[in-house]
């Protein structure tokens, strides 16, 4: 392992963040000219744009035969998006949750998680599996755009400050937006190449599996755009968009990123037994946990954000210690499965039931 490995990692993450920022800005401005509402922009353009690093890295990894890295990147990013990013964002400011997210998009996120798990349960994702996933994201996006335009063309002021939508009427503004999108895509492709190179080299040098590297280093690195976007949205009071960005990103990661990765991979993407036994169930549990937390008052409070963060620390600690073979991983696993998770599940059910009774009264 040389200094160049870390240079590739840092440079790759930096280019991914820069590319996602430029891509999101150009794509959001262009979408605004089409009369798409801010919430739908958050669920589609912003969410898909901030997931572009995951797309670039996973597709590149799958094309080069590093299936574990592609799977780990998506699953790890989805876990990090909810536990790490929503946790940090909720600590910055309590987050408002749209009723549409609870009634429609969070259930879709849970359904996408279960569908991906079912397709991968045989130990691999084939081109047919990839086509099914990609067809689902196309249908989901078309439905959101149709739903938004049916409800009316709204250009809410809350999005103007973030993306400069008032500039959309300038002559040839669309050309400028397309240029931003192109530059963003170029930076993403270059950054993904460097990040995959650095991550695979690091994994081999440390004797750590590509799956764990994908679940941790690569997942956090490619989730930085979501973190930046959600935190900035929360600070500026655009808290509905902050949550929509995360939910939309998770849906996009599963359906589009893994769909495209499976389609371009020369062979079916291998899904390891460890991922099926532990990481996929954790991802599904995290998605399901969003429902009662979001439903309770239609808000994510600071203490719930702190709970998310604590779980992410425990999850990461388990991954690291289990890889190094330390006995602490077994103790942590027993504590989480035997005490912490059941207690949290009961607490979430109680919170959700109280919120439901309160709404009925």
Secondary structure, 3 states (H helix, E strand, C coil): CCHHHHHHHHHHHHHHHHHHHHHHHHHHHHHHCCCCCHHHHHHHHHHHHHCHHHHHHHHHHHHCCCHHHHHHHHHHHHHHHHHHHHHHHHHHCCEECCHHHHHHHHHHHHHHHHHHHHHHCCCEECHHHHHHHHHHHHHHHHHHHHHHHHHCCCCCHHHHHHHCHHHHHCCCHHHHHHHHHHHHHHHHHHHHHHHHHHHHHHHHHHCCCHHHHHHHHHHHHHCHHHHHHHHHHHHCCCHHHHHHHHHHHHHHHHHHHHHHHHHHCCCCEECCHHHHHHHHHHHHHHHHHHHHHHHCCCEECHHHHHHHHHHHHHHHHHHHHHHHCCCHHHHHHHHHHHHHHHHHHHHHHHHHHHHHHHHHC
